[in-house]
Structure formats: structure tokens, C-alpha cells
Amino acid sequence: MRRLVLAVLSACGGCAVLSNVTPIGDGAYMTVVRSNDVNARADEQRAKALSQAAAFCRERGAPLDVIRQVAAAPPPGQAPSAEVDFRCEGDRGQAPPAP
């Protein structure tokens, strides 16, 4: 069973877009989106990161406040990535409301 899980993860790894939201202190968060496609555009990655940040804040019932965006064109042959640092206005690191 373990081999099957590893095989599936390996097969999907080449086409996946990696992303996450991480607290960086004082009620601020960071999300990073990395593409595995060298033909992808940095602006597309920034849009995905912004969308992810907005969804995160929406879950908390607060508007998005972007602190910083980084999405420079990568060197030739490397896949683009984007980073968005943000706050959810009125949120100071509280957990999202229970459903």
C-alpha cells in the first residue's frame, strides 16, 4: 500500500502546483505558489497566490490586505513562483469561525 501511495504522489508531482499559507507574525501571513511548468508565467502564479490569500481571508470573514507581492520573471529554464504577504483586516491570528 505504501508503494502505491508513493507511486501516485510521484506521478502527480510533476504536474502539481505547490502552495500554502503560513503565519509570519503579528497577524500577517505568507502564501507561495510555485509552478513546475517552465512555460508558465509569473503573473499567473501571482494571481493564484492572491486568489489563495483572498480565499483564506474569506474563510475568516475578513477582507484581504496585501502587504507585499513578489513575482519576478525567473531565469530561463526555471519555473516561476510568486509570494504574497498579507493580513486579513480585523484578524489577529484567530482561527476561522466554526461552521
N, C-alpha and C positions, 0 to 999 in steps of 0.2 A: 504494500500500500504506500509506503514511504517513497519508493522508487517512482510510483505512478505520479504522486504529488510533485516530486522534483522534476519529472519529465514534463508535466503540464506547465509548471512555472517556468521552466527553461524555454519551452516553445513559445509561451506568451511574452516572455521577457524582451524579445527583440522588437515587439511592436507596441509595447506599453508606454504610456506617458506617466512618469512618476510625479507624484505631488503630495503635499502635506501642509498642515497648518501647525505652527509651533509657537508657543508663547515666548516672547523675548523680553518680558518685564514691563512693569508699570502699565499693565492693561493693553500692551501692544502685542501684535502677532506678526509672524512672517509666513508667507507661503511661497514655495518654489516649484516651478513647473519645468521639467526637463524633457525634451523630445529625444527620441532615439533616431529620428529621421534627419539626416544631414541636409535634406532638401526643404525642411520646414523653415518657417520664418520666425524671427524673434518677436515680431508684432503679434503673431498668432499665440505664441507662448505667453506674452504679457496679457492678452485678452483672456486666456484661460485662467491665469493666476488671479486677475481681477474678478473674474466670474466666481472663482472659488472663494475669494475673500468676501465677496458680496453675499454668497450663499451662507457662509459661516456666520456673518453678522445677522443675516435674515433669521437664522435659527435662534439667535439671541434676541430678536425683536428690536434690533438697533440699526441705525444707518451706518454705512461704511464711511470711514475717514482714512483716506490713503495718506500715509506719511512719506513713503518713498517707493519709486519704481525703478528697477534696473532690468533692461532687456537690450543689451548691445548685440550687434551682429557678431557671430562667432568667427573665428579664423576659418579659412577654407578647410573642408573635410570634417569639421566638428558640428555637432548638433546644437541648436540654440537652446537657451534656457532663459527664464525670467524670474525675478524675485519681486514681491510686493510686500512692503511693510505697512501695517495698517492697525487701526483701532476700530472697535465698534463703539460709536458715540454713546456715552452713558454706561458702558460696560467696563468694569474694572476687574476682569478676570473671573467673573461669576460663571457658573455652569449654565447651560441653556435651560429654559423652563421645561418642566416635566410635561409630557403630552397629556 
